[in-house]
Amino acid sequence: MLFKNRKDAGIKLANALEKYKREDVIVLALPRGGVILGVEIAKMLDAPLDILSTKKIGHPLNSEYAICAITEDGDPICNSAEVKNIDPEWLAGEIKKVRNEIKRRREIFLGGRALYSVEGKIVIIADDGIATGLTMIAAIDEIKKRNPKRLVIAIPVTPYDTAQKLNSMVDELVSLDIDANYRGAVGAYYEDFTQVEDSEVISILNAFENKDESA
């Protein structure tokens, strides 16, 4: 399946999640790309939208290759086969650096406001795609500690093997394309996969919050 852009993917995912309309739902988007999808889902379900910042830690020899992922408050989720050969001091430094970046992002996006309470709610975690799944696993691990009623992850495209792993960790995986022949990069499934800037995330979140206030 090929999506025009993140908004198109978000609308299609929102339609697939329509059964959750009128339920006690909160949508958590993984910034930055996931926010564009998350806002479409939240609008469809008439649900609150929040962000859950997760960030990968890249291999020292190839920063694009994730060896760990971390959330705002959670423990690092790491590829054990990769980190066993990594200098622990270097890794500890990267974890500290990434935590600071996550705090910076939340301050920029939401003025440092704490994550909404998800206890007893249906939580839908949205992102624009998945490759290794490390950042999503870190997000799942973080939210499970907060006692949601039901945990759903919503992603336009997922490699088949990653989907099997994620499916066992949550109550429901909603993915529009579970691909056994994954194309190697999330962007390969979009006509337009332009990088999302901080300013765009801020604009989307502000517009969504202003809509709620004027409703």
ABEGO torsion letter per residue (X at the ends): XBBABAAAAAAAAAAAAAAABGBBBBBBBBOAAAAAAAAAAAAAAGBBBBBBBBBBBBBAABAABBABBBBAABBBBBBAAAAAABBAAAAAAAAAAAAAAAAAAAAAAAGGBBBBBABGBBBBBBBAEBBAGAAAAAAAAAAAAAGBABBBBBBABBBAAAAAAAAAABABBBBABBBABBAGBAAAABABABBBBAAAAAAAAAAAAAAAAAX
